Amino acid sequence: MVSKFKLLFLITCCIGTVMLSAQESDIKVRIFSNEIFHEALFRPKNGTYFITAIDSQRMLVDTIIEVSSAGMDNLLTITKQGTHLLLFKGRRALGRYHGLYFIAGDTSCSFLFHLNKKERWYDGSLYIWSTSQSMVAVNHVDLEQYVAGVVESEGGNFPELEYFKAQAVLARTFAIRNITKHLKEGYNLKDDITSQVYHSRAYYRYSDLIRKAVSETRDTIVVDSASRQPIFAAFHANSGGHTVCAEDAWHRKLPNLVAKEDPYSVGMNSYQWTKRLPKKDVQEYIARKLGLKVTSELIAAIDSFHQPVRLNHFRYQNKSFPLRDFRFHFQLKSTFFDIQPDGNQYILSGKGNGHGVGLSQEGAINMASQGFSYKEIIYFYYQNVSFESLSQYKQILAEATQLAF
């Protein structure tokens, strides 16, 4: 049994270690960010966790309990009660708190977090508080462990080391560029597509190769050659043989993201697709977007719509609208498609998967399998870029991490 004095001493030392690492390389990521939940389960998977109470100003104020993966009774339940949290160990209530901080004893610690019938495995520490609508869970994790989790979540099913290296560098670059994105909410990034998908630590089939890729590119990011600032590291599944410039996709001119031929994506798994749509739905949608009525002339233009190269707009007479609107409305894989009439339907024959901006994951996998290095892959998909050490951004990372706590 750990004495209260000894536990307090261990917690104090642990907090000091955690805060020191946060100054160097921690990042704070909101997990289960799209879930509304009022109860969650916490269990150590590896190592020991020290649970501390947080006050209304989000300051550490008290020590509560220590739980270890080696212990039999180590499952904790957190329940929302208004803007407070109730903590239980088994059926025993431990108290009511503004927030809870589950502090990892060392860098090898990991935990399981379960809510809404979903369970995920994370490295690092966990901070939980309650809002009027839901509980909020934030993973305090080493940047490189986070990068490994992102690589696996975003595209970890293809065992090519140089591809994983390219993805690791881009994930790290995105994190640094967007490190202040959610400071007002109390964290740096979210775990969904609005930031980067991060659904767990890396632990699936190719996790060892992913961690090797992360380690061998440690601290490396991609910057604009002129400004020396981290680039917007966009990527997608497959370009369909031709990437898209950022301005066409998002109305944002980004000098590193230009349109170009991409032979490496041709013939890959998601290179081609087809979809059938009712003629009436397509004709009425296009007419509405153009501010016109459905006429025989417009129908003829739709029937013959063809893209020998990627287009960004559907044009008819002196009117047009972005093809990305058509894509989202009809839930298409890409904007790169031809239309062919077939009875009362249209057959859309398309190429590519995703917005088409930046790196094509399947193209990068193909390049890696042909012997290209991760730097050659990135140079191919991004223009006027160079590689830089993260060391000069450490202070920015440390400040943003501390402000998020």
NORLINUR-V544936 format. One record per residue. N is the residue number from 1. RES is the residue in one small letter. SS is DSSP state (A for helix, B for strand, O for the rest). OMEGA is omega in degrees with one decimal (999 if undefined). Layout:
N:RES:SS:OMEGA ; N:RES:SS:OMEGA
This chain:
1:m:O:-178.8 ; 2:v:O:178.8 ; 3:s:O:-179.6 ; 4:k:A:-179.8 ; 5:f:A:-178.8 ; 6:k:A:179.3 ; 7:l:A:178.6 ; 8:l:A:178.8 ; 9:f:A:-180.0 ; 10:l:A:179.0 ; 11:i:A:-179.3 ; 12:t:A:178.7 ; 13:c:A:-178.7 ; 14:c:A:179.3 ; 15:i:A:178.0 ; 16:g:A:178.5 ; 17:t:A:-179.7 ; 18:v:A:-178.5 ; 19:m:A:177.4 ; 20:l:A:-180.0 ; 21:s:A:178.6 ; 22:a:A:178.8 ; 23:q:A:-174.8 ; 24:e:A:-170.3 ; 25:s:O:179.5 ; 26:d:B:173.5 ; 27:i:B:-176.6 ; 28:k:B:-172.5 ; 29:v:B:175.5 ; 30:r:B:-179.3 ; 31:i:B:-172.8 ; 32:f:O:-170.9 ; 33:s:O:178.9 ; 34:n:O:-179.2 ; 35:e:O:167.3 ; 36:i:O:-176.6 ; 37:f:O:-178.4 ; 38:h:O:178.0 ; 39:e:B:178.7 ; 40:a:B:178.5 ; 41:l:B:178.8 ; 42:f:B:176.0 ; 43:r:B:175.7 ; 44:p:B:175.4 ; 45:k:B:176.1 ; 46:n:B:172.7 ; 47:g:O:-174.8 ; 48:t:B:177.3 ; 49:y:B:177.1 ; 50:f:B:-175.9 ; 51:i:B:-178.4 ; 52:t:B:178.3 ; 53:a:B:179.1 ; 54:i:B:179.0 ; 55:d:O:-175.9 ; 56:s:O:177.0 ; 57:q:O:-179.3 ; 58:r:O:175.2 ; 59:m:O:176.2 ; 60:l:B:-175.1 ; 61:v:B:-174.3 ; 62:d:B:174.4 ; 63:t:B:-175.6 ; 64:i:B:-172.1 ; 65:i:B:175.3 ; 66:e:B:176.7 ; 67:v:B:-175.3 ; 68:s:B:176.3 ; 69:s:O:179.5 ; 70:a:O:-178.2 ; 71:g:O:179.6 ; 72:m:O:-176.0 ; 73:d:O:-173.0 ; 74:n:O:179.3 ; 75:l:B:178.7 ; 76:l:B:177.7 ; 77:t:B:177.9 ; 78:i:B:-177.4 ; 79:t:B:178.4 ; 80:k:B:172.2 ; 81:q:B:-173.3 ; 82:g:O:176.6 ; 83:t:O:176.7 ; 84:h:B:177.5 ; 85:l:B:171.8 ; 86:l:B:-179.5 ; 87:l:B:179.4 ; 88:f:B:167.8 ; 89:k:B:-168.7 ; 90:g:O:177.4 ; 91:r:O:-175.7 ; 92:r:B:177.2 ; 93:a:B:-179.5 ; 94:l:B:178.0 ; 95:g:B:-179.5 ; 96:r:B:-169.1 ; 97:y:B:173.2 ; 98:h:O:-179.8 ; 99:g:B:-179.3 ; 100:l:B:178.2 ; 101:y:B:179.1 ; 102:f:B:-169.9 ; 103:i:B:177.2 ; 104:a:B:-179.9 ; 105:g:O:176.5 ; 106:d:O:-173.0 ; 107:t:O:179.4 ; 108:s:O:-176.7 ; 109:c:O:173.4 ; 110:s:B:-175.4 ; 111:f:B:173.4 ; 112:l:B:-179.6 ; 113:f:B:-171.8 ; 114:h:B:174.1 ; 115:l:B:178.7 ; 116:n:O:178.5 ; 117:k:O:176.9 ; 118:k:B:178.4 ; 119:e:B:178.7 ; 120:r:B:-174.2 ; 121:w:B:-175.5 ; 122:y:B:168.6 ; 123:d:B:169.7 ; 124:g:O:-175.4 ; 125:s:B:-177.1 ; 126:l:B:177.5 ; 127:y:B:-178.2 ; 128:i:B:170.5 ; 129:w:B:-175.1 ; 130:s:B:171.1 ; 131:t:O:179.0 ; 132:s:O:-175.2 ; 133:q:O:-169.7 ; 134:s:O:166.9 ; 135:m:B:177.2 ; 136:v:B:179.9 ; 137:a:B:-178.1 ; 138:v:B:178.4 ; 139:n:B:174.3 ; 140:h:B:-168.9 ; 141:v:B:175.4 ; 142:d:B:-176.4 ; 143:l:A:-176.4 ; 144:e:A:174.8 ; 145:q:A:176.2 ; 146:y:A:-179.6 ; 147:v:A:178.7 ; 148:a:A:177.9 ; 149:g:A:178.2 ; 150:v:A:-179.0 ; 151:v:A:179.4 ; 152:e:A:-178.0 ; 153:s:A:-175.3 ; 154:e:A:-176.6 ; 155:g:A:-173.6 ; 156:g:O:-175.0 ; 157:n:O:-176.3 ; 158:f:O:-171.4 ; 159:p:O:174.9 ; 160:e:O:-173.9 ; 161:l:A:-176.5 ; 162:e:A:173.3 ; 163:y:A:177.8 ; 164:f:A:177.2 ; 165:k:A:179.3 ; 166:a:A:179.5 ; 167:q:A:179.3 ; 168:a:A:179.8 ; 169:v:A:179.4 ; 170:l:A:178.4 ; 171:a:A:178.6 ; 172:r:A:179.2 ; 173:t:A:178.9 ; 174:f:A:-178.4 ; 175:a:A:-178.6 ; 176:i:A:180.0 ; 177:r:A:-173.8 ; 178:n:O:-172.4 ; 179:i:O:-178.9 ; 180:t:O:-171.6 ; 181:k:O:-175.4 ; 182:h:O:-178.6 ; 183:l:A:-178.0 ; 184:k:A:179.0 ; 185:e:A:176.6 ; 186:g:O:178.0 ; 187:y:O:-177.7 ; 188:n:O:-174.6 ; 189:l:B:172.1 ; 190:k:B:-176.3 ; 191:d:O:-176.9 ; 192:d:O:-174.0 ; 193:i:O:175.8 ; 194:t:O:171.1 ; 195:s:O:171.2 ; 196:q:O:179.6 ; 197:v:O:-177.6 ; 198:y:O:-172.6 ; 199:h:O:177.0 ; 200:s:O:166.6 ; 201:r:O:176.1 ; 202:a:O:179.7 ; 203:y:O:-179.4 ; 204:y:O:-168.5 ; 205:r:O:-175.1 ; 206:y:O:-176.0 ; 207:s:A:178.9 ; 208:d:A:179.1 ; 209:l:A:177.5 ; 210:i:A:179.2 ; 211:r:A:175.7 ; 212:k:A:178.7 ; 213:a:A:179.0 ; 214:v:A:-179.1 ; 215:s:A:-176.1 ; 216:e:A:174.9 ; 217:t:O:-174.1 ; 218:r:O:176.3 ; 219:d:O:-178.0 ; 220:t:B:174.5 ; 221:i:B:178.8 ; 222:v:B:180.0 ; 223:v:B:172.6 ; 224:d:B:-174.9 ; 225:s:O:-178.5 ; 226:a:O:-174.6 ; 227:s:O:-176.3 ; 228:r:O:178.2 ; 229:q:O:177.5 ; 230:p:B:-177.2 ; 231:i:O:169.9 ; 232:f:O:-168.5 ; 233:a:O:-178.3 ; 234:a:O:172.8 ; 235:f:B:-177.1 ; 236:h:B:-173.7 ; 237:a:O:-176.7 ; 238:n:B:-175.8 ; 239:s:O:-175.4 ; 240:g:O:179.0 ; 241:g:O:179.7 ; 242:h:B:179.8 ; 243:t:O:-176.6 ; 244:v:B:175.9 ; 245:c:O:-176.3 ; 246:a:A:-177.3 ; 247:e:A:179.1 ; 248:d:A:-177.1 ; 249:a:A:-169.5 ; 250:w:A:-176.4 ; 251:h:O:177.8 ; 252:r:O:179.7 ; 253:k:O:179.5 ; 254:l:O:-169.8 ; 255:p:O:-178.1 ; 256:n:O:-174.5 ; 257:l:O:-177.5 ; 258:v:O:178.6 ; 259:a:O:177.3 ; 260:k:O:174.5 ; 261:e:B:-178.6 ; 262:d:O:-178.3 ; 263:p:A:-175.5 ; 264:y:A:178.5 ; 265:s:A:-176.8 ; 266:v:O:176.0 ; 267:g:O:179.4 ; 268:m:O:-168.9 ; 269:n:O:-176.4 ; 270:s:O:-179.0 ; 271:y:O:-176.5 ; 272:q:B:175.9 ; 273:w:B:174.0 ; 274:t:B:176.2 ; 275:k:B:177.1 ; 276:r:B:178.2 ; 277:l:B:176.4 ; 278:p:B:179.7 ; 279:k:A:-176.1 ; 280:k:A:-178.7 ; 281:d:A:-178.8 ; 282:v:A:-177.7 ; 283:q:A:-179.2 ; 284:e:A:179.4 ; 285:y:A:-178.6 ; 286:i:A:178.2 ; 287:a:A:179.9 ; 288:r:A:179.8 ; 289:k:A:180.0 ; 290:l:A:-177.7 ; 291:g:O:-176.9 ; 292:l:O:171.2 ; 293:k:O:176.5 ; 294:v:O:179.0 ; 295:t:O:179.0 ; 296:s:A:178.5 ; 297:e:A:178.4 ; 298:l:A:178.4 ; 299:i:A:178.7 ; 300:a:A:178.8 ; 301:a:A:178.2 ; 302:i:A:-178.3 ; 303:d:A:-175.2 ; 304:s:O:-177.5 ; 305:f:O:-174.5 ; 306:h:O:179.1 ; 307:q:O:174.6 ; 308:p:O:169.6 ; 309:v:O:-178.0 ; 310:r:O:172.7 ; 311:l:O:177.4 ; 312:n:O:-179.6 ; 313:h:B:165.4 ; 314:f:B:-175.9 ; 315:r:B:177.1 ; 316:y:B:-174.2 ; 317:q:O:-178.7 ; 318:n:O:-179.0 ; 319:k:B:179.2 ; 320:s:B:171.1 ; 321:f:B:-176.5 ; 322:p:B:177.4 ; 323:l:A:177.7 ; 324:r:A:176.7 ; 325:d:A:177.9 ; 326:f:A:-179.6 ; 327:r:A:-177.1 ; 328:f:A:-178.7 ; 329:h:A:-177.1 ; 330:f:A:175.6 ; 331:q:O:179.0 ; 332:l:O:179.8 ; 333:k:O:-179.8 ; 334:s:O:175.9 ; 335:t:O:-173.2 ; 336:f:O:-175.0 ; 337:f:B:171.1 ; 338:d:B:179.3 ; 339:i:B:178.0 ; 340:q:B:179.1 ; 341:p:B:178.2 ; 342:d:B:-176.8 ; 343:g:O:179.3 ; 344:n:O:179.0 ; 345:q:B:167.9 ; 346:y:B:170.5 ; 347:i:B:175.8 ; 348:l:B:177.5 ; 349:s:B:-171.8 ; 350:g:B:176.2 ; 351:k:B:174.8 ; 352:g:O:-178.5 ; 353:n:B:-179.1 ; 354:g:O:-176.2 ; 355:h:O:175.3 ; 356:g:O:-176.9 ; 357:v:B:175.6 ; 358:g:O:-175.1 ; 359:l:B:170.4 ; 360:s:B:-176.8 ; 361:q:A:-179.8 ; 362:e:A:174.2 ; 363:g:A:178.8 ; 364:a:A:177.0 ; 365:i:A:178.5 ; 366:n:A:178.5 ; 367:m:A:179.4 ; 368:a:A:-179.8 ; 369:s:A:177.9 ; 370:q:O:175.1 ; 371:g:O:177.1 ; 372:f:O:176.7 ; 373:s:O:179.5 ; 374:y:A:178.7 ; 375:k:A:177.7 ; 376:e:A:177.9 ; 377:i:A:-178.7 ; 378:i:A:177.0 ; 379:y:A:-179.6 ; 380:f:A:-172.8 ; 381:y:A:-179.3 ; 382:y:O:-175.3 ; 383:q:O:174.6 ; 384:n:O:179.6 ; 385:v:B:173.6 ; 386:s:B:-177.1 ; 387:f:B:-176.1 ; 388:e:B:177.2 ; 389:s:B:178.8 ; 390:l:A:-172.2 ; 391:s:A:-178.0 ; 392:q:A:177.3 ; 393:y:A:-177.2 ; 394:k:A:-178.3 ; 395:q:A:177.5 ; 396:i:A:179.6 ; 397:l:A:-178.9 ; 398:a:A:-178.5 ; 399:e:A:-179.4 ; 400:a:A:179.7 ; 401:t:A:-180.0 ; 402:q:A:179.5 ; 403:l:A:-178.5 ; 404:a:O:-177.0 ; 405:f:O:999
